[in-house]
Amino acid sequence: MLALSRKKGEALIINNDVEITVLEVKGEQVKLGINAPKDVAVYRKEVYDQIQEANKAASNVAGVEELADLLK
């Protein structure tokens, strides 16, 4: 993991097209602004984890073999 120090108003660039800017710092909370292309999904980590779990659960509902049998 890369750890960087940034002050309010400072930014970092990821992959030439994603810019993350520190907007505000209040105590232990940091507000970030993210500029990214529309085709780049940006999620909070806890939301991303929930999406992954939901996708995993949905894929376990029916296995590939069962779906193939349904299509016969």
N, C-alpha and C positions, 0 to 999 in steps of 0.2 A: 504494500500500500504506500502510495506517495502522500506525505503530509506536507501541506503548504500553509504558510501564514499569510493572511490577507487582511487589509484594513477596509473600512467602509469606503465604497466607491471603487475599490480595486477588483480586478476580474482575472479569470483564467480561461484559456481556450482549450477545447478538447476536439481533436480530429479536424481542425481547421474550420469547423462550422457550428460548433456548440460553444456558446459563451456563458459563463456563470459569473455573476457579479454579486458582491456583498452589498446589500442595500441598507442593512441596519443591524446593529448589535445592541441588544438590551440584556444585561446580566448574562445568563447562560444561553440565551436564545439568539440565533442568527437568522436574519431574513435574507434569502438568496433570490436573485432574479436569473431566469434561465432563458436565453435566446437560442432556439434550435429550429432546424427545418421541420416542416409539418410532418414529414415522414419519419421523424425520430420520436419515438415514444418516451415520455418523461413521467416517471411515477415516484411517489414517496416509497421508500423501501418496504414499509409495512403493507402498503397497498399492492405492490408488486408481488410480495410473498403470498398474499391472499389470492391474487389472480393465478399464480402458479399452482397453488394448492387446489383451487377450483378446477383448473385445467387437468390436473392429475386425477382428481376424483372423477371428472367427466370421462376421461379416457379409460378408467377402470370399470365403468358401468357395463360396457360390452366389449369383449375382446375382439380382435381382428377375425378370428375363426368364426365367432358367433355372427358377426356382421356379414361375412362371406356366405354363411349358411342362409342368412335372411335374403340375400340377393340371388340365390339359386332359384 
